[in-house]
Amino acid sequence: MTNSKLEVLTPQNCQLIFIDHQPQMAFGVQSMDRQALKNNTVGLAKAAKIFNIPATITTVETESFSGFTYPELLDVFPGQKLLERTSMNSWDDQKVRDALAANGRKKVVVSGLWTEVCNNSFALCAMAEGNFEIYMVADASGRTSKEAHDYAMLRMIQAGVVPVTWQQVMLEWQRDWAHRDTYDAVMKLVKEHSGAYGMGVDYAYTMVHKAAQRTSGKHDALAPVPAG
């Protein structure tokens, strides 16, 4: 029997869900740097936009507790409706089930807060009741401690969830640098969100390939003048 988890992620075979990327949920994250978490989440969203991956954004108790979704994330998908819930488990909301079903793709890439609560319960139920495959983006998901993250990831992996990182997902979607229709957009995203990798790309473009600097305007350098 064919193991569908051996199929790499492609722009045609998967969809994405963002769960509860809201400030009150982010305040509780202790497993990784919160600014890095936001960077990775927004980077993943921008990658999905480049490859036209269907994305669902769901929120919980926005005005009574959790606050509004990161504006940087919302701006990637202008005008998109947010699926508000009361349950910690997104699978309990019919709107979420309907959105996933409407996209017609069984591989679901998940980024959310918190790993040990909202991500865990959604993943287990979506696999058990919806027959979805879950790909959990570990570095675009936050948790209340490193231990909470580690054990939640272990529990999900034991149940069949596939652990991934946001750059891994993006580069699987790109797959081949000969795919020129997405190459420039991916490189732009790498330079903005991929840390040292992005810095290396900037260096290669400007120092090796003599491309213009990525600044919005020109910045002249003054020559050294020894003090005397």
N, C-alpha and C positions, 0 to 999 in steps of 0.2 A: 504494500500500500504506500502511496506517495505521502511523504511528510511535507505538508505545506509550509512548515516553519523553515525548511531549507530554501525556500524561495526568498531572494533578496527583496527588500522594499523597493518599489518602483512608483513613479507618479501615477500609475494606473491601478495599482492593487491595494492602496491603503487610504485611510482617512485619519484625521487628527482630532483629538478633543483636549481642550484646556479646561481644567477644573479648579475653580475657586482661587484664581490669581488675584487676590484682594488683600488690602493692606493689613487688616486685622489678622488674617491667616499668616501673612508674611512676618508679622511681628513675632510670632511664636517659633519661627524657624531658627534652629540652633545647629543644624547639621552641616551647613555650608555658609559661605558669605552671602548675604542677602542681595547685595548688588550684583554679584556674579550670577546668582539665581535668576534675577530679573533679566540680565544680559542674555543668558542662555535661553530663557523662555521667549524673549522677543526675537532672538536670532532664529530659533526654531520656527516661530510664526512667519518671519520674513522668508525663510526657506520654503515653507509651505506655499506662500503666495507666489514665489518664483515658479514653482512646479505645478501650480493649480491644484493643490491637494485640498479636498473638501475639509473644512474645519468647523467644529462646533465649540462654542464658548458657553460654559455653564457657571452659574454663580449661586451662592447660598446666603440667604438673609442679608442682602446687600445693605438696606437702609436701617435695619434694626441691630446689626452687629458687625458684619464683615467689611463694609465699605465698598467703594467702587473699584472695579477692575482697573489694573494698571492702564493709564492712558496710552502708554507706548505700545501695549498689546492691542488695544482697541483700534488705534490708528492704522494698524496693519490691515484691518478688515473694516473699512469705513461702512457705516450703515448696517452692519450685521446685527441681527437680533440676539440678545443675551437670553439664555434659558435659565430663569430664576427657579430656585428650589427651596424647600424647607428641610428635606432629608440630607444627612451627611453623605448618603449613598446616591450618586447621580442616577443609578439604574432604577431607583424608586420613582423617578419622574417620567411620566409618559412622553413628554416633549422630547426628552433626551433619547429615549428608545426610538421614537419616530424619526428623529433627525439622523441617527446612526443608520437606521433601516433605509431611509430615503437615499442615503449616499451609496448604498449597494456595494460596500466593500467590507470584507470580513477582517482585514488587518486594521487594527485601531492603535494608533500611536498616542500615548497618554502623557500629558504634562500637567501636574497638579499639586495642590496643597491640601492636606498633608499626606505624605506617602503612606503612613501607617493607618490612616483613617479613610479619607475620601478616595484616594487612589486604590487602596487595598480592597475596600468593599466593592467599588465599581468593577475592578478587574475580575474579582472572583465571580460576581454575579453575571457580568457580561459574557464570561466564558461559559458558565454553567447554564444560564438561561437563554442567552442570545447566540451561543455558538460562535462568538467572536474570538479572534486571536488578538492578544494584547501585547504591545511593545511598550514597555515602561521606560520613559526617558529619565534616567536616574539623576542627571545633572541639571534637569529643568523641572525638578520636583523637590519640595522641601519638607522637612520633618522636624519634630521638636527636640531631637537629639540624634547624634550619629548612631547610637544604639537602636533608636526607634527606626531609623532609616534602614540600617543593616538587617534587622530582623524582619521588617516588613518586606524588604526586597527578597530575602531568603524564603519567606513564606510564599510570596507570589511566584518566585522561580520554581519552587517545589510543586506548585499547582499548575505550572505550564506557561507562566508569563515569560516573555523574552526581554532581558535587560539590554538597554541601548543608551547611547549618549546623543546629544543633539547634533554634534558634528558628524557622528557616524551615520545618523539618519540622513542628513543633508547630502553627504558624499555618496551614500547608496543611491539616492535619487539622481544625482548627477552621473555617477557610474563611469563615464568616459569623458575625458577632456575634449574629445572631438565633437561632443554635443555642443556646438557653438551657439545654439539658440538660448542656452541658459548659462554659458560659461562666464560672460561678463558680469551678469547679475550675481552669480555665486561668488566670483572673485571680489566684487564690491562688498558683499555681505561678509566674507571672510575678513577683509580688511577692517570692517567696522566692529565685528563681534567676536572674532576668533583669537583674541589675545596675542600670544607670541607667534602663532601661526600667521595671523594677519600682519603683524609687524615684519615678519620675514618676507611676506609677499610684497609689502610696501618697499622693503629694502631691495628685493630683486627687481621690481619694476623700475625703480628710480636709479639704482646704482649699476645694475647689469644691463637692463634694457633701455636706460636713459629716458624713461617716461617722465612726464611732468609730475611734480609733487601733488599730493591729493588735497592741498589746501584750497580754500575758496578764493584766495587772492595771493599775490606775490609777496614774499618776505625776503628782502635783500639782507645778506650777511655782510657785516663790516669786517674787513681784514684785521688780523692780529696787529697790535701796536705794543711793542715791548715798553714797559715802564722804565723811565730813566731818571 
